[in-house]
Amino acid sequence: MFSAIIPASGRGERFGSEIPKQFLLLGGRPLFLYSVSIFAENPLCERIILVTREDFFDFVEYWLDEVKLKEKVHLVSGGDNRQESVYKGVLEAVNSCNSDILLIHDAVRPFVTEPLIKAIYEKTLERGIAIPVIPVRDALVRIEEGRYTAPVSREDLFLVQTPQGAKASSLKTALEKALQMGLIFPDEASLLHYFGYEIALVEGSYFNFKITYPEDLVLAEKLISR
């Protein structure tokens, strides 16, 4: 069994919308609901902890009630950044759930699949920490002061996705160390790697992309319509 932590309290400044992107509608449903729903369908998922903005609790609860998921999802008020939000979710999981395996997934990755969740969960059970990665496809170049300086080999470069799996005890310890040291990391893998943990890799999916810019939402709408 595992618990899922879904951070959904970001402001989405790069997206440029007045409403945080996780609450925008995709195919008639708010974006965050896609991630929540796929985890809710997993029989190994003990509980979903949705870490979100307190001023959107009523909105979130309305939609959870609409799809009859209110009982399985626990709302937690988010922090000032992703790391703080994940920490608050981890504390809730440790205090209220029996499972020692946590899967942290971005609310704005609506196309996560059951096979990927299963692969991350099984690899986390085996190795303690697991993340999905995909190879970089495009050519890369280094630019300094607006000028092309040199190509960069993409041979050993990969994009990191979510869900990222970890044992609750390991993640809690690392998050508390980072808090004490005033360190902020972009995701759980970089946090855990910094403190000496070995990261196991699982093949991700190009469909499991993150909604970051308006054109990403357009692409997602096209996929939903098909």
Z-matrix of the N, CA and C atoms (Angstrom, degrees):
N
C 1 1.474
C 2 1.528 1 110.08
N 3 1.319 2 115.73 1 151.41
C 4 1.453 3 121.06 2 176.21
C 5 1.523 4 109.75 3 -141.62
N 6 1.313 5 115.98 4 163.11
C 7 1.462 6 122.50 5 171.16
C 8 1.518 7 108.28 6 -113.48
N 9 1.306 8 116.66 7 142.56
C 10 1.460 9 122.02 8 179.21
C 11 1.523 10 109.86 9 -103.90
N 12 1.315 11 115.35 10 132.17
C 13 1.465 12 121.45 11 174.24
C 14 1.519 13 107.30 12 -112.62
N 15 1.323 14 116.00 13 121.94
C 16 1.457 15 120.93 14 -178.07
C 17 1.524 16 109.12 15 -117.95
N 18 1.348 17 117.50 16 101.41
C 19 1.467 18 119.61 17 176.95
C 20 1.522 19 110.51 18 -73.01
N 21 1.336 20 115.60 19 125.73
C 22 1.471 21 120.52 20 -176.95
C 23 1.519 22 110.22 21 -144.24
N 24 1.335 23 115.62 22 44.50
C 25 1.463 24 118.92 23 -176.95
C 26 1.524 25 112.82 24 -118.83
N 27 1.339 26 116.90 25 9.22
C 28 1.458 27 120.35 26 -179.42
C 29 1.523 28 113.09 27 -67.87
N 30 1.318 29 115.58 28 159.48
C 31 1.463 30 121.26 29 179.01
C 32 1.522 31 112.12 30 -88.23
N 33 1.334 32 117.59 31 -18.98
C 34 1.461 33 120.60 32 177.71
C 35 1.520 34 113.30 33 63.25
N 36 1.343 35 117.29 34 42.94
C 37 1.464 36 120.59 35 -174.26
C 38 1.524 37 112.76 36 -63.51
N 39 1.346 38 117.86 37 -33.78
C 40 1.458 39 120.28 38 -179.67
C 41 1.520 40 111.71 39 -68.71
N 42 1.329 41 116.10 40 -23.52
C 43 1.466 42 119.69 41 -179.32
C 44 1.525 43 111.48 42 -73.56
N 45 1.340 44 116.44 43 -32.85
C 46 1.458 45 120.02 44 176.11
C 47 1.508 46 115.12 45 81.48
N 48 1.339 47 118.15 46 21.38
C 49 1.462 48 121.18 47 179.84
C 50 1.517 49 110.32 48 -103.11
N 51 1.342 50 116.90 49 150.32
C 52 1.458 51 120.40 50 176.79
C 53 1.523 52 110.91 51 -67.30
N 54 1.340 53 115.97 52 -32.55
C 55 1.461 54 122.01 53 177.60
C 56 1.521 55 108.50 54 -96.92
N 57 1.331 56 119.74 55 132.72
C 58 1.465 57 120.75 56 177.08
C 59 1.524 58 110.48 57 -52.30
N 60 1.320 59 116.33 58 138.62
C 61 1.471 60 121.09 59 -170.25
C 62 1.516 61 113.33 60 -59.45
N 63 1.338 62 118.19 61 -29.53
C 64 1.459 63 119.90 62 -178.65
C 65 1.526 64 113.36 63 -65.46
N 66 1.337 65 116.11 64 -14.76
C 67 1.462 66 120.67 65 179.66
C 68 1.526 67 112.54 66 -105.12
N 69 1.320 68 118.01 67 -2.40
C 70 1.464 69 120.95 68 176.65
C 71 1.521 70 109.89 69 -70.30
N 72 1.326 71 115.76 70 153.09
C 73 1.455 72 120.21 71 -177.60
C 74 1.524 73 111.55 72 -83.44
N 75 1.313 74 114.66 73 137.57
C 76 1.459 75 123.15 74 174.94
C 77 1.518 76 106.49 75 -130.92
N 78 1.325 77 117.00 76 114.00
C 79 1.456 78 119.66 77 -176.51
C 80 1.514 79 112.93 78 60.41
N 81 1.338 80 116.47 79 31.98
C 82 1.453 81 120.57 80 177.46
C 83 1.518 82 115.41 81 85.09
N 84 1.348 83 117.01 82 1.75
C 85 1.472 84 121.25 83 178.95
C 86 1.521 85 108.93 84 -129.10
N 87 1.334 86 118.10 85 147.20
C 88 1.470 87 119.04 86 178.38
C 89 1.521 88 110.88 87 -63.54
N 90 1.311 89 115.64 88 145.21
C 91 1.460 90 123.25 89 -173.51
C 92 1.531 91 112.49 90 -54.11
N 93 1.332 92 117.66 91 -43.31
C 94 1.467 93 120.33 92 -175.77
C 95 1.517 94 111.95 93 -61.15
N 96 1.340 95 117.50 94 -26.04
C 97 1.450 96 121.26 95 -173.20
C 98 1.528 97 112.70 96 -68.85
N 99 1.325 98 117.19 97 -24.72
C 100 1.466 99 119.93 98 179.36
C 101 1.523 100 110.90 99 -66.34
N 102 1.319 101 116.40 100 -47.08
C 103 1.468 102 120.00 101 178.66
C 104 1.525 103 111.08 102 -64.33
N 105 1.327 104 115.81 103 -44.04
C 106 1.467 105 120.20 104 179.93
C 107 1.530 106 110.12 105 -59.82
N 108 1.326 107 117.06 106 -43.96
C 109 1.467 108 121.02 107 -174.52
C 110 1.520 109 112.24 108 -65.45
N 111 1.334 110 117.76 109 -41.61
C 112 1.468 111 119.59 110 -177.32
C 113 1.527 112 110.63 111 -66.99
N 114 1.322 113 117.40 112 -36.38
C 115 1.470 114 119.50 113 176.46
C 116 1.528 115 111.01 114 -71.72
N 117 1.321 116 116.48 115 -35.49
C 118 1.466 117 120.34 116 -179.82
C 119 1.528 118 111.25 117 -64.40
N 120 1.312 119 117.48 118 -27.32
C 121 1.461 120 121.42 119 -179.76
C 122 1.523 121 112.58 120 -80.53
N 123 1.333 122 116.86 121 -11.50
C 124 1.458 123 120.22 122 -176.78
C 125 1.528 124 110.23 123 -82.31
N 126 1.338 125 118.18 124 121.15
C 127 1.468 126 120.31 125 -177.28
C 128 1.530 127 113.94 126 -66.33
N 129 1.344 128 117.70 127 -17.37
C 130 1.462 129 120.98 128 179.17
C 131 1.526 130 112.88 129 -88.50
N 132 1.327 131 116.43 130 -6.88
C 133 1.472 132 120.51 131 -178.43
C 134 1.524 133 109.41 132 -85.17
N 135 1.311 134 115.74 133 109.35
C 136 1.465 135 121.19 134 -177.69
C 137 1.524 136 111.34 135 -70.90
N 138 1.314 137 116.24 136 -43.70
C 139 1.465 138 120.01 137 -176.89
C 140 1.513 139 110.24 138 -156.69
N 141 1.328 140 115.32 139 150.15
C 142 1.462 141 121.60 140 175.43
C 143 1.518 142 107.90 141 -111.52
N 144 1.318 143 115.47 142 126.75
C 145 1.463 144 120.77 143 176.84
C 146 1.517 145 107.37 144 -110.46
N 147 1.308 146 115.89 145 110.54
C 148 1.462 147 122.36 146 -178.74
C 149 1.525 148 108.20 147 -98.35
N 150 1.322 149 115.83 148 111.37
C 151 1.465 150 121.02 149 -177.85
C 152 1.518 151 107.05 150 -96.65
N 153 1.318 152 115.64 151 110.34
C 154 1.457 153 118.89 152 -170.22
C 155 1.525 154 112.19 153 -141.85
N 156 1.294 155 115.34 154 -179.05
C 157 1.465 156 120.90 155 -177.08
C 158 1.519 157 110.46 156 -77.33
N 159 1.311 158 114.97 157 131.93
C 160 1.470 159 119.65 158 -176.53
C 161 1.519 160 111.96 159 -62.87
N 162 1.342 161 117.43 160 -32.05
C 163 1.457 162 119.64 161 -179.74
C 164 1.531 163 112.55 162 -72.88
N 165 1.344 164 117.35 163 -5.79
C 166 1.461 165 120.97 164 176.09
C 167 1.531 166 111.73 165 -112.39
N 168 1.329 167 117.82 166 10.49
C 169 1.465 168 120.40 167 -179.25
C 170 1.531 169 111.79 168 -57.09
N 171 1.317 170 117.67 169 -44.22
C 172 1.467 171 120.54 170 -178.70
C 173 1.527 172 110.54 171 -62.68
N 174 1.313 173 116.71 172 -42.48
C 175 1.466 174 122.10 173 178.45
C 176 1.524 175 110.10 174 -61.32
N 177 1.326 176 116.28 175 -47.46
C 178 1.462 177 121.37 176 -178.81
C 179 1.525 178 110.72 177 -63.69
N 180 1.328 179 117.14 178 -45.14
C 181 1.460 180 120.82 179 -178.65
C 182 1.518 181 111.39 180 -64.13
N 183 1.331 182 116.68 181 -35.99
C 184 1.469 183 119.98 182 177.38
C 185 1.519 184 110.45 183 -59.08
N 186 1.338 185 116.51 184 -47.79
C 187 1.456 186 120.06 185 -177.07
C 188 1.519 187 112.08 186 -71.96
N 189 1.313 188 118.05 187 -36.07
C 190 1.457 189 120.11 188 176.15
C 191 1.523 190 110.64 189 -63.06
N 192 1.325 191 116.16 190 -37.34
C 193 1.454 192 120.85 191 177.28
C 194 1.528 193 110.93 192 -67.58
N 195 1.333 194 116.10 193 -37.04
C 196 1.469 195 121.20 194 179.71
C 197 1.526 196 111.36 195 -60.52
N 198 1.328 197 117.17 196 -38.16
C 199 1.476 198 120.78 197 -177.59
C 200 1.530 199 111.67 198 -102.80
N 201 1.343 200 115.79 199 12.94
C 202 1.465 201 122.46 200 175.20
C 203 1.539 202 113.09 201 57.42
N 204 1.330 203 115.70 202 45.69
C 205 1.462 204 121.04 203 178.51
C 206 1.528 205 112.21 204 -118.99
N 207 1.308 206 116.01 205 7.28
C 208 1.463 207 119.88 206 -173.88
C 209 1.528 208 112.36 207 -61.06
N 210 1.331 209 117.09 208 -33.34
C 211 1.457 210 120.39 209 -177.03
C 212 1.526 211 112.48 210 -73.28
N 213 1.328 212 117.24 211 -28.86
C 214 1.463 213 120.29 212 -174.93
C 215 1.530 214 112.58 213 -90.47
N 216 1.324 215 117.39 214 -16.81
C 217 1.463 216 121.27 215 -174.83
C 218 1.529 217 110.11 216 -107.47
N 219 1.319 218 115.02 217 127.95
C 220 1.465 219 120.38 218 176.79
C 221 1.523 220 108.77 219 -107.87
N 222 1.316 221 116.49 220 128.46
C 223 1.465 222 121.58 221 -179.05
C 224 1.522 223 111.07 222 -90.88
N 225 1.327 224 114.67 223 136.11
C 226 1.463 225 122.34 224 176.02
C 227 1.517 226 107.96 225 -129.56
N 228 1.294 227 117.24 226 137.68
C 229 1.461 228 121.56 227 178.36
C 230 1.521 229 110.52 228 -69.69
N 231 1.345 230 116.83 229 131.84
C 232 1.455 231 122.23 230 -175.20
C 233 1.513 232 114.24 231 -75.04
N 234 1.337 233 114.66 232 169.00
C 235 1.459 234 121.44 233 179.18
C 236 1.513 235 112.27 234 -100.73
N 237 1.332 236 116.05 235 -166.70
C 238 1.460 237 121.57 236 -177.10
C 239 1.528 238 112.33 237 -78.60
N 240 1.325 239 117.48 238 -17.84
C 241 1.462 240 121.22 239 177.78
C 242 1.529 241 108.35 240 -148.81
N 243 1.331 242 116.06 241 174.73
C 244 1.459 243 120.47 242 -175.70
C 245 1.533 244 111.46 243 -60.42
N 246 1.325 245 115.81 244 -43.63
C 247 1.460 246 119.72 245 -177.38
C 248 1.522 247 111.58 246 -61.00
N 249 1.320 248 116.27 247 -43.02
C 250 1.460 249 120.11 248 179.39
C 251 1.524 250 111.01 249 -66.14
N 252 1.337 251 116.17 250 -37.40
C 253 1.466 252 120.07 251 178.42
C 254 1.525 253 110.74 252 -65.53
N 255 1.320 254 116.35 253 -42.71
C 256 1.462 255 119.96 254 178.52
C 257 1.524 256 109.88 255 -63.08
N 258 1.323 257 117.23 256 -40.51
C 259 1.467 258 121.03 257 179.49
C 260 1.525 259 110.84 258 -60.54
N 261 1.315 260 116.35 259 -42.71
C 262 1.463 261 119.60 260 178.91
C 263 1.525 262 110.50 261 -65.29
N 264 1.335 263 116.67 262 -35.97
C 265 1.454 264 120.42 263 175.97
C 266 1.516 265 111.94 264 -67.25
N 267 1.332 266 116.25 265 -39.84
C 268 1.470 267 120.83 266 178.89
C 269 1.529 268 110.46 267 -63.61
N 270 1.312 269 117.45 268 -43.25
C 271 1.473 270 120.72 269 178.80
C 272 1.528 271 110.60 270 -60.23
N 273 1.323 272 116.16 271 -42.09
C 274 1.463 273 120.16 272 178.25
C 275 1.522 274 110.38 273 -63.68
N 276 1.334 275 116.88 274 -42.14
C 277 1.465 276 120.85 275 -179.68
C 278 1.522 277 111.08 276 -64.25
N 279 1.319 278 116.54 277 -44.13
C 280 1.467 279 120.76 278 -178.80
C 281 1.526 280 110.57 279 -63.36
N 282 1.333 281 116.91 280 -36.79
C 283 1.464 282 120.84 281 -175.68
C 284 1.527 283 113.60 282 -83.03
N 285 1.352 284 117.45 283 -21.72
C 286 1.467 285 118.27 284 -170.51
C 287 1.519 286 114.91 285 -123.81
N 288 1.333 287 118.63 286 -8.82
C 289 1.459 288 120.59 287 -174.81
C 290 1.526 289 110.76 288 -120.24
N 291 1.315 290 114.83 289 155.17
C 292 1.459 291 120.37 290 -179.93
C 293 1.522 292 112.51 291 -88.28
N 294 1.331 293 117.34 292 -25.93
C 295 1.457 294 121.29 293 -173.95
C 296 1.525 295 111.54 294 -73.89
N 297 1.334 296 115.58 295 139.42
C 298 1.464 297 120.97 296 178.54
C 299 1.516 298 111.64 297 -93.82
N 300 1.330 299 117.59 298 -9.17
C 301 1.461 300 121.26 299 179.09
C 302 1.521 301 109.37 300 -97.10
N 303 1.325 302 115.70 301 128.41
C 304 1.462 303 121.82 302 178.07
C 305 1.514 304 109.38 303 -116.13
N 306 1.319 305 116.34 304 137.24
C 307 1.461 306 122.03 305 172.54
C 308 1.521 307 107.63 306 -117.06
N 309 1.331 308 116.06 307 120.30
C 310 1.463 309 121.65 308 -179.06
C 311 1.519 310 108.08 309 -103.89
N 312 1.330 311 115.80 310 124.62
C 313 1.462 312 120.17 311 -175.75
C 314 1.520 313 110.90 312 -133.65
N 315 1.344 314 115.76 313 135.51
C 316 1.459 315 121.19 314 177.82
C 317 1.525 316 110.73 315 -63.72
N 318 1.323 317 116.49 316 133.23
C 319 1.463 318 120.75 317 177.96
C 320 1.522 319 111.89 318 -64.47
N 321 1.336 320 116.90 319 -21.74
C 322 1.462 321 120.39 320 -174.96
C 323 1.533 322 112.02 321 -101.60
N 324 1.322 323 116.44 322 26.44
C 325 1.476 324 122.04 323 168.52
C 326 1.530 325 106.79 324 -115.63
N 327 1.332 326 117.63 325 84.85
C 328 1.469 327 120.88 326 -170.34
C 329 1.519 328 115.34 327 -75.39
N 330 1.343 329 118.22 328 -13.51
C 331 1.461 330 119.79 329 -172.27
C 332 1.527 331 113.62 330 -108.08
N 333 1.325 332 117.00 331 27.11
C 334 1.462 333 119.86 332 173.26
C 335 1.526 334 108.31 333 -63.25
N 336 1.324 335 116.97 334 144.98
C 337 1.462 336 120.57 335 -174.76
C 338 1.524 337 111.78 336 -114.21
N 339 1.311 338 114.64 337 159.71
C 340 1.460 339 120.94 338 176.81
C 341 1.533 340 112.48 339 -59.37
N 342 1.358 341 119.13 340 -44.03
C 343 1.470 342 118.43 341 178.52
C 344 1.526 343 113.73 342 -61.16
N 345 1.333 344 117.36 343 -36.25
C 346 1.460 345 119.77 344 179.16
C 347 1.521 346 110.46 345 -68.74
N 348 1.322 347 117.17 346 -42.79
C 349 1.467 348 120.64 347 177.37
C 350 1.527 349 109.81 348 -59.09
N 351 1.315 350 116.23 349 -44.48
C 352 1.472 351 121.16 350 -179.69
C 353 1.530 352 111.06 351 -62.55
N 354 1.344 353 116.01 352 -43.04
C 355 1.465 354 120.20 353 -179.52
C 356 1.528 355 111.30 354 -63.98
N 357 1.320 356 117.26 355 -42.32
C 358 1.467 357 120.89 356 179.42
C 359 1.527 358 110.22 357 -66.20
N 360 1.313 359 116.50 358 -43.66
C 361 1.471 360 120.47 359 179.74
C 362 1.526 361 111.01 360 -60.64
N 363 1.323 362 116.82 361 -48.35
C 364 1.469 363 120.15 362 -177.77
C 365 1.529 364 112.00 363 -65.51
N 366 1.343 365 116.36 364 -39.13
C 367 1.465 366 119.41 365 179.05
C 368 1.537 367 110.71 366 -69.01
N 369 1.328 368 116.70 367 -34.78
C 370 1.466 369 120.12 368 177.41
C 371 1.532 370 110.84 369 -66.46
N 372 1.324 371 116.45 370 -40.52
C 373 1.464 372 119.98 371 175.48
C 374 1.526 373 111.03 372 -59.08
N 375 1.327 374 114.80 373 -38.66
C 376 1.466 375 120.44 374 -176.71
C 377 1.517 376 113.18 375 -77.46
N 378 1.346 377 116.38 376 -42.19
C 379 1.465 378 120.45 377 -169.77
C 380 1.536 379 114.43 378 -116.06
N 381 1.314 380 118.59 379 -11.19
C 382 1.463 381 120.65 380 177.88
C 383 1.509 382 114.97 381 97.17
N 384 1.333 383 117.32 382 -34.15
C 385 1.469 384 122.41 383 178.60
C 386 1.528 385 107.48 384 -146.87
N 387 1.336 386 117.01 385 135.63
C 388 1.460 387 120.09 386 179.47
C 389 1.524 388 110.34 387 -149.20
N 390 1.334 389 115.93 388 143.00
C 391 1.459 390 121.30 389 178.90
C 392 1.531 391 109.67 390 -137.89
N 393 1.339 392 117.79 391 152.57
C 394 1.457 393 120.30 392 174.43
C 395 1.536 394 110.92 393 -90.94
N 396 1.326 395 116.13 394 139.54
C 397 1.469 396 121.01 395 178.06
C 398 1.522 397 109.32 396 -135.78
N 399 1.328 398 116.11 397 153.95
C 400 1.462 399 122.32 398 174.63
C 401 1.530 400 108.59 399 -133.73
N 402 1.341 401 117.60 400 146.81
C 403 1.463 402 119.56 401 -179.77
C 404 1.533 403 111.93 402 -66.19
N 405 1.325 404 115.91 403 146.72
C 406 1.465 405 120.87 404 172.42
C 407 1.524 406 108.19 405 -70.01
N 408 1.313 407 117.39 406 128.11
C 409 1.469 408 121.63 407 -176.20
C 410 1.528 409 112.78 408 -91.93
N 411 1.330 410 116.42 409 -39.98
C 412 1.458 411 120.88 410 -171.36
C 413 1.527 412 112.14 411 -81.99
N 414 1.329 413 114.96 412 158.38
C 415 1.462 414 120.03 413 172.09
C 416 1.530 415 109.06 414 -65.56
N 417 1.325 416 115.83 415 147.03
C 418 1.460 417 121.48 416 -179.20
C 419 1.515 418 110.11 417 -118.19
N 420 1.319 419 115.36 418 149.17
C 421 1.457 420 120.36 419 179.89
C 422 1.525 421 109.01 420 -143.65
N 423 1.319 422 115.97 421 146.14
C 424 1.458 423 120.55 422 174.91
C 425 1.525 424 108.55 423 -94.00
N 426 1.342 425 115.56 424 129.15
C 427 1.469 426 121.44 425 179.88
C 428 1.520 427 108.21 426 -121.66
N 429 1.316 428 116.38 427 128.59
C 430 1.458 429 121.93 428 178.13
C 431 1.521 430 109.20 429 -126.40
N 432 1.329 431 115.43 430 126.86
C 433 1.464 432 122.35 431 -178.81
C 434 1.523 433 111.26 432 53.33
N 435 1.339 434 114.96 433 40.44
C 436 1.459 435 119.77 434 175.99
C 437 1.512 436 115.29 435 78.19
N 438 1.323 437 118.10 436 7.44
C 439 1.468 438 120.88 437 -177.10
C 440 1.521 439 110.82 438 -119.57
N 441 1.321 440 114.91 439 140.92
C 442 1.460 441 122.38 440 175.36
C 443 1.525 442 107.79 441 -65.62
N 444 1.341 443 116.53 442 123.95
C 445 1.467 444 118.78 443 -178.85
C 446 1.525 445 112.60 444 -112.21
N 447 1.350 446 117.15 445 -41.85
C 448 1.467 447 118.24 446 -178.22
C 449 1.515 448 110.14 447 -168.31
N 450 1.334 449 117.21 448 148.50
C 451 1.469 450 119.97 449 172.36
C 452 1.523 451 109.35 450 -71.72
N 453 1.327 452 115.77 451 155.14
C 454 1.454 453 122.11 452 178.88
C 455 1.524 454 108.08 453 -121.19
N 456 1.314 455 116.84 454 129.14
C 457 1.464 456 120.53 455 179.50
C 458 1.523 457 110.12 456 -66.03
N 459 1.314 458 116.22 457 133.22
C 460 1.465 459 120.66 458 178.55
C 461 1.526 460 111.76 459 -99.32
N 462 1.315 461 117.39 460 6.23
C 463 1.462 462 122.23 461 -172.41
C 464 1.527 463 112.51 462 -56.29
N 465 1.316 464 117.89 463 -41.77
C 466 1.463 465 120.97 464 -177.18
C 467 1.522 466 112.69 465 -110.86
N 468 1.329 467 117.56 466 20.76
C 469 1.457 468 121.24 467 -177.99
C 470 1.524 469 111.03 468 -104.86
N 471 1.331 470 115.65 469 136.10
C 472 1.454 471 121.80 470 -178.44
C 473 1.529 472 109.91 471 -135.49
N 474 1.310 473 116.44 472 152.08
C 475 1.460 474 122.51 473 173.21
C 476 1.524 475 108.91 474 -92.29
N 477 1.318 476 115.92 475 136.23
C 478 1.462 477 121.64 476 -179.22
C 479 1.529 478 109.19 477 -96.31
N 480 1.329 479 115.80 478 136.44
C 481 1.452 480 121.32 479 179.52
C 482 1.533 481 110.20 480 -120.41
N 483 1.311 482 115.46 481 -172.96
C 484 1.462 483 123.19 482 168.89
C 485 1.524 484 106.74 483 -126.98
N 486 1.345 485 119.12 484 160.69
C 487 1.465 486 127.32 485 12.67
C 488 1.526 487 112.87 486 -77.18
N 489 1.320 488 114.89 487 147.01
C 490 1.455 489 121.66 488 174.65
C 491 1.525 490 107.79 489 -110.95
N 492 1.332 491 115.85 490 126.73
C 493 1.453 492 120.68 491 -175.20
C 494 1.520 493 112.14 492 -102.55
N 495 1.312 494 116.01 493 144.41
C 496 1.469 495 121.02 494 177.50
C 497 1.515 496 109.62 495 -158.24
N 498 1.331 497 115.78 496 155.31
C 499 1.456 498 120.25 497 171.42
C 500 1.528 499 108.20 498 -69.99
N 501 1.314 500 115.44 499 137.79
C 502 1.460 501 120.35 500 -176.16
C 503 1.522 502 111.95 501 -57.26
N 504 1.332 503 117.04 502 -40.86
C 505 1.461 504 120.64 503 -177.87
C 506 1.523 505 111.40 504 -63.82
N 507 1.337 506 116.97 505 -42.19
C 508 1.465 507 121.14 506 -179.80
C 509 1.524 508 111.07 507 -66.03
N 510 1.335 509 115.92 508 -45.25
C 511 1.460 510 119.96 509 -177.42
C 512 1.521 511 111.24 510 -67.33
N 513 1.311 512 117.15 511 -41.49
C 514 1.470 513 121.09 512 178.97
C 515 1.529 514 110.44 513 -61.63
N 516 1.318 515 116.52 514 -44.93
C 517 1.465 516 120.92 515 -179.72
C 518 1.526 517 110.91 516 -62.06
N 519 1.323 518 116.91 517 -46.03
C 520 1.464 519 120.97 518 -178.90
C 521 1.524 520 111.43 519 -64.89
N 522 1.322 521 116.75 520 -41.13
C 523 1.466 522 120.55 521 179.60
C 524 1.525 523 110.86 522 -64.21
N 525 1.314 524 117.04 523 -39.44
C 526 1.467 525 120.12 524 179.92
C 527 1.527 526 111.50 525 -69.25
N 528 1.325 527 116.80 526 -37.42
C 529 1.470 528 119.74 527 174.93
C 530 1.521 529 111.15 528 -62.61
N 531 1.342 530 116.16 529 -44.49
C 532 1.470 531 120.37 530 179.90
C 533 1.524 532 110.83 531 -62.03
N 534 1.327 533 116.23 532 -39.58
C 535 1.465 534 120.92 533 178.92
C 536 1.522 535 110.72 534 -63.16
N 537 1.317 536 116.77 535 -43.88
C 538 1.465 537 121.46 536 179.84
C 539 1.528 538 111.69 537 -64.72
N 540 1.342 539 116.42 538 -33.98
C 541 1.464 540 121.40 539 -177.17
C 542 1.524 541 113.08 540 -91.30
N 543 1.324 542 116.74 541 -4.15
C 544 1.460 543 120.48 542 -179.56
C 545 1.517 544 113.57 543 70.44
N 546 1.330 545 117.04 544 30.11
C 547 1.462 546 122.01 545 -178.31
C 548 1.530 547 110.21 546 -100.74
N 549 1.322 548 116.10 547 141.04
C 550 1.465 549 121.53 548 177.87
C 551 1.525 550 108.62 549 -125.73
N 552 1.330 551 115.95 550 129.78
C 553 1.453 552 122.34 551 -178.70
C 554 1.533 553 110.06 552 -117.96
N 555 1.335 554 117.30 553 152.10
C 556 1.467 555 119.89 554 -177.12
C 557 1.515 556 114.26 555 -73.98
N 558 1.332 557 117.75 556 -23.49
C 559 1.454 558 120.36 557 179.72
C 560 1.524 559 110.16 558 -156.38
N 561 1.331 560 115.94 559 178.62
C 562 1.452 561 120.68 560 -175.37
C 563 1.530 562 111.59 561 -71.63
N 564 1.329 563 117.09 562 -34.85
C 565 1.465 564 120.72 563 -179.12
C 566 1.523 565 111.37 564 -61.92
N 567 1.328 566 116.86 565 -47.56
C 568 1.469 567 119.75 566 -178.83
C 569 1.530 568 110.86 567 -66.77
N 570 1.318 569 117.14 568 -35.58
C 571 1.460 570 121.76 569 176.22
C 572 1.527 571 111.01 570 -62.45
N 573 1.319 572 116.35 571 -52.23
C 574 1.459 573 120.84 572 -176.34
C 575 1.527 574 112.07 573 -68.15
N 576 1.326 575 116.52 574 -37.00
C 577 1.460 576 120.17 575 177.68
C 578 1.532 577 110.78 576 -62.94
N 579 1.324 578 116.20 577 -39.83
C 580 1.469 579 120.93 578 179.68
C 581 1.530 580 111.05 579 -58.15
N 582 1.322 581 116.37 580 -36.65
C 583 1.458 582 120.09 581 -178.06
C 584 1.528 583 112.75 582 -94.02
N 585 1.327 584 116.70 583 18.41
C 586 1.449 585 121.37 584 168.84
C 587 1.505 586 117.80 585 92.02
N 588 1.323 587 117.81 586 7.09
C 589 1.457 588 120.02 587 178.53
C 590 1.530 589 110.49 588 -81.17
N 591 1.322 590 115.81 589 146.07
C 592 1.462 591 120.72 590 177.21
C 593 1.521 592 109.41 591 -88.39
N 594 1.323 593 116.30 592 135.43
C 595 1.464 594 122.06 593 -175.65
C 596 1.522 595 109.92 594 -104.71
N 597 1.321 596 117.02 595 121.28
C 598 1.467 597 121.34 596 174.90
C 599 1.527 598 109.27 597 -85.82
N 600 1.321 599 116.46 598 146.04
C 601 1.463 600 121.91 599 -174.45
C 602 1.526 601 111.50 600 -111.41
N 603 1.331 602 114.43 601 142.34
C 604 1.462 603 122.73 602 176.40
C 605 1.527 604 107.04 603 -129.04
N 606 1.320 605 116.64 604 143.41
C 607 1.464 606 119.88 605 178.61
C 608 1.527 607 109.86 606 -67.66
N 609 1.335 608 115.97 607 123.69
C 610 1.459 609 121.13 608 179.46
C 611 1.512 610 111.57 609 -86.12
N 612 1.325 611 116.50 610 -158.74
C 613 1.460 612 122.09 611 -178.06
C 614 1.518 613 109.62 612 -138.51
N 615 1.336 614 116.32 613 137.37
C 616 1.466 615 119.84 614 177.33
C 617 1.528 616 111.50 615 -68.08
N 618 1.329 617 117.01 616 -20.62
C 619 1.466 618 119.47 617 176.00
C 620 1.529 619 111.87 618 -75.72
N 621 1.304 620 116.62 619 -18.89
C 622 1.466 621 121.52 620 -178.40
C 623 1.532 622 110.79 621 -83.77
N 624 1.328 623 115.51 622 49.72
C 625 1.467 624 119.03 623 -176.57
C 626 1.525 625 111.27 624 -85.72
N 627 1.318 626 114.06 625 160.90
C 628 1.462 627 121.86 626 -177.12
C 629 1.525 628 109.85 627 -96.87
N 630 1.325 629 116.22 628 133.85
C 631 1.470 630 120.89 629 175.58
C 632 1.525 631 107.52 630 -78.24
N 633 1.333 632 115.05 631 105.89
C 634 1.470 633 120.70 632 -177.04
C 635 1.522 634 111.68 633 -116.76
N 636 1.327 635 116.24 634 -39.78
C 637 1.464 636 122.21 635 -178.07
C 638 1.529 637 110.18 636 -121.56
N 639 1.337 638 118.04 637 161.22
C 640 1.473 639 120.53 638 -178.62
C 641 1.527 640 113.64 639 -53.66
N 642 1.335 641 117.74 640 -36.65
C 643 1.464 642 119.07 641 -179.50
C 644 1.532 643 112.09 642 -65.74
N 645 1.337 644 117.11 643 -25.79
C 646 1.465 645 120.27 644 176.29
C 647 1.525 646 110.14 645 -65.56
N 648 1.323 647 116.18 646 -37.90
C 649 1.459 648 120.29 647 179.20
C 650 1.523 649 110.62 648 -69.01
N 651 1.323 650 116.38 649 -36.22
C 652 1.475 651 120.71 650 176.14
C 653 1.524 652 110.12 651 -60.95
N 654 1.337 653 115.93 652 -46.68
C 655 1.458 654 120.84 653 178.31
C 656 1.531 655 110.52 654 -61.62
N 657 1.321 656 117.36 655 -42.05
C 658 1.462 657 121.10 656 178.80
C 659 1.520 658 111.31 657 -62.01
N 660 1.318 659 116.87 658 -40.12
C 661 1.473 660 120.93 659 177.54
C 662 1.529 661 110.60 660 -60.99
N 663 1.327 662 116.34 661 -40.19
C 664 1.463 663 120.28 662 178.99
C 665 1.530 664 110.17 663 -64.01
N 666 1.337 665 116.75 664 -42.19
C 667 1.450 666 120.22 665 179.03
C 668 1.524 667 112.03 666 -65.39
N 669 1.319 668 116.13 667 -41.01
C 670 1.462 669 120.57 668 177.91
C 671 1.531 670 110.95 669 -61.92
N 672 1.327 671 115.98 670 -41.84
C 673 1.468 672 120.42 671 -177.16
C 674 1.514 673 112.65 672 -67.37
N 675 1.356 674 116.38 673 -23.40
C 676 1.465 675 120.78 674 -179.49
C 677 1.521 676 112.34 675 -89.56
